[in-house]
Amino acid sequence: MGIFMAIIVIVLWLGHLLYALFYVEPDFLSPVFYLHVLIQAYLYTGLFITGHDAMHGTVAKNRKLNNFFGHMATTLFAFLSFKVLTKKHYQHHLYPGTEKDPDFSPRSNNFFVWWFIFMKTYTTWWQILLMAVMFNVLLLWFSELQLISFWVFPAILATFQLFFFGTYLPHKRPVSEQMKPHNSRTLPKNHFIAMLSCYFFGYHWEHHESPTTPWWKLYQMKR
């Protein structure tokens, strides 16, 4: 089932991207244009969540197959290193909401400052270089406006969605007793909003309590 869900997310991401590039006109006065940008951003979020599940080994029981989907998902998202992400994510689970947590910002509780620190932690020059090369290759078939609208900008929007629901809201200060022992809070129980907001990843206390539960089963863990 994990493999099936990963394939569905990847196919939907790629299918909608190609549809938007070939058939949707970048028109800043058209609501349809913005709808497709938001859909692609949401699918980018699903792409990263798939890679995240692979970090916990929940996509496939076979380790090589699991890591294959993990590498594919993080590479398609923005040439992210699955190996580096996995190492840092394990540190996040070992030391959530502390100075040893690479996702945590002990210096500031401000959303944008924390987001900038978060992005700086995970962005590399190799990643930027590969994105630049791919962008120029894709210019052979598509315009700059098309690529920025449906390939680049939705990925940036997805980072805000992932950060807000997966890091900032769950782990921001002040820490309450209900957040222990994971220093994490969770969304109120509304499965529709939880799925729409970030593939149930807002149920973050539950994720830390059961990190091997895949995103599509996380709602079952809601305390």
Stockholm file with secondary structure:
# STOCKHOLM 1.0

chainA/1-223         MGIFMAIIVIVLWLGHLLYALFYVEPDFLSPVFYLHVLIQAYLYTGLFITGHDAMHGTVAKNRKLNNFFGHMATTLFAFLSFKVLTKKHYQHHLYPGTEKDPDFSPRSNNFFVWWFIFMKTYTTWWQILLMAVMFNVLLLWFSELQLISFWVFPAILATFQLFFFGTYLPHKRPVSEQMKPHNSRTLPKNHFIAMLSCYFFGYHWEHHESPTTPWWKLYQMKR
#=GR chainA/1-223 SS CHHHHHHHHHHHHHHHHHHHHHHCCCCTTCHHHHHHHHHHHHHHHHHHHHHHHHHTTCSCSSHHHHHHHHHHHHHHHHSCCHHHHHHHHHHHHHSTTSTTCTTCCSSCCCHHHHHHHHHHHHCCHHHHHHHHHHHHHHTTTSCHHHHIIIIIHHHHHHHHHHHIIIIIHHHCSSCCGGGTTTTCCCCCSCHHHHHHHHTTTTCHHHHHHCTTSCGGGGGGGCC
#=GC SS_cons         CHHHHHHHHHHHHHHHHHHHHHHCCCCTTCHHHHHHHHHHHHHHHHHHHHHHHHHTTCSCSSHHHHHHHHHHHHHHHHSCCHHHHHHHHHHHHHSTTSTTCTTCCSSCCCHHHHHHHHHHHHCCHHHHHHHHHHHHHHTTTSCHHHHIIIIIHHHHHHHHHHHIIIIIHHHCSSCCGGGTTTTCCCCCSCHHHHHHHHTTTTCHHHHHHCTTSCGGGGGGGCC
//
